[in-house]
Amino acid sequence: MAQKTHEEADASASGAFLPGRLAIVSLTNPREKFWGAVLGLSTAGLAVRGIDLLSFDDFASLVRSGTAVAASEVFFHMHRIERIEADQRNGEIPSLAERFLKSTGKTAEELFVVSRFSFSGSHAASTLARLLQTDHDLERGTSVNRAMPVKSPLAGRSRKDSRQARQGKPR
């Protein structure tokens, strides 16, 4: 059996979470849940356009009243992501998208899904593109930051010298 390349493995793992797919993201530190449309998924993290799940009812109420509202575009680093679930019906339990439609008369896609034309200009998209490039550069072993490294003022000193320097004592 042929072994999958890193890119093929990433593509198959994220297949359920392609851009535009509605998902619920469970996060840690701080613990929260976010609901929205996936903008992009990489080994660095997840870009999503949506709302904090705690504000679901308030957001639906604003949409229902005709108030101009906008979803947030956010990027969550992978170390914060506990779980990503596709927003879908479970037997008799409706999906969040179905609840939103019933409550507001509008689809979640109308508010969350970014068209391919506006996606390229969005902040989350540009952040994700930079992070994807960083992942790619790290895999190839090339440096992402071409700037000169900053030398620490404590470099080349012994621990005792460094400790004294932090305390303001001369060598």
Secondary structure, DSSP 8 states (H G I E B T S, - for coil): -----HHHHHHHHTGGG-TT-EEEEEETTTTEEEEEEEEEE-SSEEEEEEEEGGGHHHHHHHHHHT-----EEEEEEGGGEEEEEE---BTTB--HHHHHHHHHSS-HHHHH---HHHHTTSHHHHHHHHHHHHHHHHHHT--S--S-----TTTT--HHHHHHHHHT---
